[in-house]
Amino acid sequence: MKNKSTSAHIVIVGAGFAGINTAKKLGNLAGIRITILDKNNYHLFQPLLYQVAMAGLSPAEIASPIRSILAKYDNIEINLGEVIAINPEEKFIETEFKKISFDYLVLACGASHSYFGRNEWEQFAPGMKTIEQATEIRRRVLTAFEIAEQLDSEKDQEKYLTFIVVGGGPTGVELSGSLCEIAYHTLNNEFKKIDPKKTKVILIEAGQRILASFSETLSNKAKEDLEQIGATIILNKRVDKISADGVWLGETLIPAKTVIWAAGVQPSKTGKYLNTPLDSVGRVIVEDSLNIKKYPYIFVIGDQSHCKDKFNKPLPGLAPVAIQQGIHTAKNICRALNKKDLLPFIYFDKGTMATIGKGRAISEYSGIKMRGKIAWLAWLFVHILYLIGFRNKFFVLCQWIWSYLTFGRGARLITKQDWRSNSD
């Protein structure tokens, strides 16, 4: 490898799926040195974050230290910190510690949850994008059962035994299904005064159906499955207010002490530092080669990127999209260094899937629709495959087998910590 003074310096901001895969592809290549910056020292497998929130897995089972993941790459330096400014013309970023110059910049900062301008709702209905938020949701869920056990009034108990999930996408459905399993199976024989089977799990979706990204047939099957395991689904209703008392749908209050937000996301604010066009939700509009027209040496990928598919629709914020974009960006940076034209990004759609509960899931790929145990096993396989690290794969698989056989959950600890959102 060339020395630092003659090496091209690539700065990657964000160690999610997109950033990690960009770094891996560029790792140990001659003539390249890499700085990867993240506000956390670990890579988080977000698709399984809901299982931390629902006491199915511990945080350590879905997170790996960035330094361990990239340890074998001699040309990668890892910095802990956040971007506070970007100067795209002079090619440097600023963190709270220093300025970092770059030849090529890759922004892969992901997204946080969005309350559509009602940020005051966060204190009553935490979202789920970080480990801290997931463990806060776990704390609230488990604490609600503990408080209900100490109350004499059935009306008061009911407020604590009512759980509302706002948003009928995959995260909302997975959370609702897990809440039903916890209440009706895991905790069924553990309390003396309350009956956990009296728990109400309510999923509220503003649209006409849950899992709208799936076909209508699978969406309806998922609704049936979720209702069969005990959830109540409210469609075509938009939340008007959330408070400590519960959720308002118009003038109607649904009393509940635990509300979970799964209704929307917003991209990292770092895109605003680039002085380049954003779409209506704040994603950076990129060329088909994933870089910015005004600054071709800056690439924006993953959840904060507005990149269109072959049908001229923005690609969804999914792990497979981020992984493929990370690999493609690394290839294009190599092409740019070799004075070759950049290649357009073409997404290979591997399908979509969502789990509903034990042995219940839906999956859709190239018109092939699956549901039930086959889809659930496919979901398990894919998520184990994407997990980083043999240790994580092994322990998660063991935990899932044990949970399937017993309905047990291993991480039922009530903890307190700073969980409020703090997006880049």
C-alpha positions, -999 to +999 in steps of 0.1 A: +000+000+000+012+035-007+021+058+021-004+081+036+008+112+017+000+096-017-030+074-007-065+084-016-084+091+016-119+078+018-140+089+048-171+068+056-196+083+080-218+056+095-211+019+103-245+005+095-250-020+067-241+005+040-210+019+056-196-014+068-199-030+034-182-001+017-153-003+041-150-041+037-148-038-001-121-011+001-102-028+030-065-036+023-066-022-012-034-005-023-034+032-026-064+037-003-067+046+033-101+048+050-114+066+080-148+053+093-167+075+117-197+065+139-212+079+171-213+043+185-184+019+187-206-010+174-225-021+143-261-027+151-283-053+134-314-031+134-339-057+119-337-076+152-339-046+175-375-053+182-365-086+198-343-067+223-374-045+229-395-075+235-370-093+258-362-120+232-325-111+227-299-091+246-282-061+229-249-080+227-265-106+205-273-082+177-244-058+179-207-062+171-178-038+179-167-020+147-131-025+155-136-063+157-154-064+124-127-044+106-096-055+126-081-074+096-080-043+074-047-024+079-058+006+059-089+014+080-089+038+109-119+040+132-130+072+149-158+075+175-177+107+171-204+127+152-203+149+122-212+185+131-203+202+097-193+193+062-175+215+037-180+198+004-161+223-016-129+222+005-134+185+011-134+181+049-158+172+077-158+184+112-164+163+143-165+175+179-128+165+181-112+175+148-114+182+111-110+153+087-100+159+051-111+135+024-107+127-013-140+108-013-168+110+012-194+083+018-224+093+039-242+063+053-257+077+085-291+060+083-323+073+098-342+079+130-379+077+137-401+106+127-432+120+146-443+141+116-437+173+134-451+162+168-418+155+186-434+161+220-450+126+215-416+109+219-416+110+257-449+091+257-443+068+227-406+060+221-395+048+187-370+020+181-339+028+162-312+024+189-303-001+216-312+026+242-347+030+228-352-007+225-342-013+262-364+016+272-394+000+255-385-033+272-384-015+305-418+001+300-435-032+289-422-052+318-428-024+343-464-021+332-470-057+342-453-052+375-473-020+383-506-037+373-498-065+398-498-040+426-531-023+417-565-033+432-588-016+407-594-036+375-599-004+356-565+008+367-550-025+359-565-024+324-546+008+316-513-008+324-523-040+306-531-021+273-503-018+249-506+004+217-483+002+187-486+030+162-477+020+127-486-011+107-453-016+088-430-046+095-417-032+128-452-025+141-464-059+132-434-077+147-438-057+179-475-064+182-470-101+176-442-103+202-463-084+227-491-110+223-466-138+228-452-122+260-487-116+275-505-148+265-476-172+269-443-161+285-459-143+315-490-164+317-482-182+350-459-157+366-483-133+384-506-139+413-531-110+411-534-101+374-542-124+345-517-115+316-542-130+292-564-100+298-537-079+281-549-058+251-525-053+222-537-027+198-521-019+165-531+014+149-525+020+112-535+052+093-537+034+060-562+009+046-541-022+055-510-033+075-478-042+057-488-021+027-455-029+009-467-065+005-495-078-019-530-073-006-534-110-003-504-114+021-513-082+039-548-096+047-533-130+057-509-112+081-539-093+096-557-126+101-527-142+118-521-112+141-557-112+152-556-149+158-528-145+183-547-118+202-540-084+186-567-058+178-560-039+146-575-005+139-572+007+103-579+040+085-573+060+118-547+086+122-534+094+157-543+129+168-526+131+202-505+110+225-501+117+262-494+099+295-531+088+294-530+071+261-538+077+224-565+099+209-581+090+176-601+121+169-621+128+201-618+092+212-592+083+239-578+048+241-564+046+276-530+030+278-499+035+298-475+020+272-474+033+236-447+024+211-441+044+179-434+025+147-451+049+122-423+067+104-386+075+099-366+104+089-331+104+074-300+117+092-296+155+093-261+152+079-275+154+044-285+190+051-248+199+054-242+192+017-260+222+002-276+199-024-312+190-032-332+168-008-365+150-013-397+158+006-386+137+036-350+149+037-331+122+018-303+134-004-311+131-041-283+112-058-273+102-093-278+066-105-242+060-096-250+070-060-230+101-059-241+138-059-242+156-092-227+188-078-200+169-058-192+137-077-167+127-051-194+125-024-216+094-022-248+091-001-261+056+005-285+036+026-316+051+044-305+088+038-302+084+000-330+090-025-321+066-053-347+054-078-354+018-089-362+006-124-398+017-119-387+052-110-396+048-074-373+056-044-357+024-031-369+014+004-348+017+036-340-020+038-308-038+048-304-055+014-306-021-003-279-007+020-256-037+016-258-037-022-253+001-023-222-001+000-206-027-022-214-008-054-201+025-039-167+008-032-165-004-067-173+030-081-147+047-059-121+022-073-133+031-108-130+068-101-095+063-088-086+045-120-102+073-142-130+050-153-167+059-157-189+052-128-215+024-131-252+029-123-266+011-093-291-016-101-308-031-071-313-068-071-346-073-052-343-103-029-379-099-018-395-088+014-405-106+045-421-100+079-426-121+110-458-121+129-453-146+157-442-181+165-443-200+132-461-172+115-446-149+088-451-137+052-426-135+024-428-123-012-402-126-040-407-122-077-444-130-074-439-160-052-459-156-020-453-176+011-469-176+046-468-197+077-439-218+089-421-219+056-420-181+054-410-181+091-381-205+086-370-184+056-371-153+078-350-170+104-324-181+079-321-147+063-317-129+096-291-154+108-272-150+075-270-112+077-258-112+114-222-103+117-200-127+137-202-164+144-208-159+181-239-137+174-253-162+148-248-191+172-264-175+203-293-160+184-301-193+168-299-211+202-322-184+217-347-187+189-348-225+192-353-223+230-380-196+226-398-216+199-399-247+221-408-230+254-422-195+246-395-183+270-376-150+268-342-146+282-335-108+285-363-098+309-344-072+328-358-038+338-331-012+333-329+026+332-308+047+308-307+077+284-329+065+255-340+097+238-333+100+201-301+116+190-298+112+153-267+123+133 
